């Protein structure tokens, strides 16, 4: 279908502003512009009962930030979602997914956690994945302190965060746990070598496009051969059997649309329960645009409902 009128209006605003594609900026400029764009499209974030800032030793030798969003005051153990922000493994921080984490915490009735994993190219693959694993283990090991139920855990993320969430389920399966109830994958990267119609077709410089995808992969992988690893390209895993049930959301005007849907189909073929939903007429990144696109609020509510059901 044509680009949704709200998405077309968003594109027109970007054209009038003269906004340059992030891949034409320096890293510092791209990181600042990315956060500003996300905040502008998301609008005022929802209030939650509490936001807590923690720090813990990371696997790279430094400290990692861990932010917890509580939908209600402490008092009873709640399920938890580790939500991993997007940004092509190159941009982003817990601030990037702040509005999403607040919305999911409230609507799903779970504590939502966000970790400030290390970014590429300063810290290439697999640094971010190892940080995400460390954050999940931190939630489990300190479940009593954090007021969490370690038997009701989920992982999720959008774009590169969806890639990391999918890779994390593979890593945890290989290591024997902890067990997860659900994985929420929002337009995830799933294959470094993808050559799909959606990747070839979407080249609009005013929207996330195939050049954006290549730019991010180029930062994330110090050696392109690393893209063959299923921990970088989950679609390349020998088997997806035994992974947590999944919700996979894709966007029609997204170069990653096909590979996200291919991953959903591969999960289903491996016997994993999967709910796949495509949002027509909207671009990559729409999930965060609750003040710009009605589809964003719908998608967040749908994702929260799936999480609530999985974690109850």
N, C-alpha and C positions, 0 to 999 in steps of 0.2 A: 504494500500500500504506500501512498505518498507519505513523505515526512509529515508527522502530526502538526497541525497549525501551531501548537504551543512550542514544539521543537523547531519549527521553521522560524518562529519569532525569536527564539533563543539564538539561532544561527544568524539571523539578520542583525541582532544586537552585537554579536561578535564581529560581524563584518563592519558595522558602523564604527565600532571602537578601535578598529585597526589592530586587534589582538593578533600577535604572531603565534604560530604553532610552537608548542613548548620545545620541540626538538630543534628549533632555530635559536634558542636562548642558551645562555650559560647555565650550568647546573644550579647556581645560586638563584639566578633569575627565574628559572623554571620552577624551582621549589617554592619560591615566594608566590609566583603567579598561580600555581596550581592550588595552593591553599586559599588564596583570595577568591579564585573562581568558585571553588567548592563552597566556601562560606556564603558567597553572594547567591548562589543557586539554591542553597538549602534554607535560607532565611533564619529566623530566630530559633535556636534549639529548644527542645522541650525541657522543662524542669524535671528533675528526678529527685528521689528522696535524699540521695547523697552521692557525691563523687569523691573517691579516695585516690590519693596519689601514693604509690609505693615505689621502691627501688629494690633491686636484687642483683646479685652477681650473675653476669652473663657468661656464656661459654667462651666468649672472645677475650675474657680477662677484665673487661670493664663492667659498668653497671648498666642495667636496662630499666627503663621506666615501665611500670605496670599501673594502669588506671582502671579502677573498678567503678561501675555505675550501678547503684542500687535502686530498685523500683519501690522499695519500702524500707523503713528504718530497720537496723539490725535487730535480731530477736529470734528468728527461726532460720533454719538452713534452707537455702534456695538453690535451684539448679543454676548452672552457669554456662555461658556462651563465651568462648574466646573468639573475638571478632578481629580479623586481620585487615588493616587498611590497604587500599590500592595505591597505585602510583608507579607502576612498572618496576617495582623493587628499587627504584631510583629516587622517587619523590615521596613525601608524606611523613606523617608522624601520628600519634594518637589524636592530635587535633583534627587531622584529615577526616577521621570517621566519627568525630564527636557527636554530630547530630544523629547519625545512624545508630550509634550505640545507645544513645538516650532513648530513641524511639523503640528500638528492639527490647531494651530492658523493660520499659513500661508495658509494651503490648504483649510481650512473651512472658512477663512475670519472672524474669531471671536476672541474676547478676550478670552484666555484660562486662567483659574485660578486654582491654586493648593494650598491646605491648609495643613499645618503641623499638622494633627490631632494626638491626643495622642495615644501612642502605648501600647499594652499589652506585658507582663503581669502586668506591673506597673499600667496600666489603663485598666482594662478588659471591656468587653461588659457591657453597651452600650456607653462607653465614646467616642469612635471614631465616632460613628454615630451621637451623639449629637454635636460633633465638626463640622462634615460635614454639619449638618443642620444650625449651627451658621454661617458657612462660606457662605452658600447660602443666608441666610437672610441678611448677611452683604453686599453681592453683590447687592441685591434688594434695601436695605435701602440706600445705598450709590451709586446708579446707576448713578445719575447725576455727582457726584464727579469722578467716575471711567470712565465715558463716555460709559455707557452700556445702552442697551435697555432692561428694565426689563420684557418686553413682549416677548422677544426672548431668552429664557434660555434653556439650556440643561445640563444634568449631565452624567458623564461617568466615567469609570475606568476599570482597569484590575485586574483579580484575586480577592484578598480581596477588592481591590478598586471597582471592579465590583459588589461584594457583597454589599458594602456600598452604591453604586449608586442605586442598586435595592431596598435596604432597605429604602433609603432616599425617593424614590418615594412613597413607602407605607406610610411612616411617614407623608409626605406632604399631601398625599390624606386624611389621618385621621385628619389632622389639618386644612384642607381647603385651602391649597396652601402654597407658591406661585405655580402657574401653570408652568409646564415645557413642552417644545415642543418635547423633545426627550430624550431617555436614550440609551447610548452606553455601552453595557456590553461585555467586552472582557474576555473570559473564566472565568466567575464568579463562586465562591462558592455559592451554593444555598440551600444546605441542610446538616446540621451537621450530620444527621444520614444516609447519602447517603450510599447505598450498591449496587453500579452499576458495570456492567462489566468493564467499563473503570477504575474505582477506584481499582478494584481487580487485573486487568491485568497489570497495569503499576507500576512496582516495581524496575526499573533500578536505582541503587544508583548514577549513573552519571547524571541523569536527575531528574527533579521534579517528585516525586512519592507519593504513598499512605502514606508512613511514613512521608513525608513532610506535607501532608494534616493534619494528626493526630497531628503532633507536633504543627502546627499553631493553630488548634482548641483548643488544650490543653492550650495554652497561652491565647487565646482570651476569653474563657468562664471560669469565676471563679467557676461556678457551671454548670456541664454538662446539667442540666435541663434547663438552659437558651437557649440551642440549639433549644428548641421547639418553641421559640418566632419567629414569622415571620420577626422580625427585625434583627434576627441573621440568620434565614433560610427562605429566601423569598418564597421558594417553598412551605412552609407550610402555607402561607396566606390562609384564608378562601375563599377569592376571589381576583382575580387580575384585575377585571373589573375597567375601568376608569383610568388606568395607562397610562403614555405617550407612544406613539409609540416607538418601540425599534429596535435597531440593535444589534444582538447577534453574536459574533464571537467565534468559538471554534477551538481547535487543536486536531488532531487525536491522537497524542502520549501524551495525557494529562489525568491524573486521573480524572480531573474535566469535561472532555468532555461531558459525558452523562448527568450530572446534569445541565450543561449549556444549553444543547439542550432540556432537559425536561422542563426547565423554559421557553424557547422560545415557546415550544408547549403549555404550560399552559397559557402563555400570549395570544397566538393566539386563544385558545379555549375560553378565556374570552372576546374575541372581540377586543383585542388590536392589531393594525397593527404591524407585526413583520417581519423583514428581518433576516433570519438565514443563516450564511455562515460558513462552516467548512473548515479549511485549512489542507489538508492531508499531511502526511509525516513530520510534524513538532511537536516539544514538547511545553509544557506549557512554557510561557515566551517569545515565539517567537515574539510577537508584538513589543517588544522593541529592537529586534536584527537587526536593519536596516543595520549594517555594516557586518552582518554575514549571514543572510538569505534573499533571494530575496522576500520570502513570507511576510516578515515584512513590506517592503516598499509597497507592493501591498495591504496589510491589512490596513495600515495607510491611504493610498490614498483612499481606498474604504470607510473607516470609515469617513474620512473628507468629501467625496462626499455626504454621507448620512446626515452628520451634516449640510453641506452647504444647502442642499435641505430643511431640516427641519427648519432651522433658517432664511431662506430668507424672 
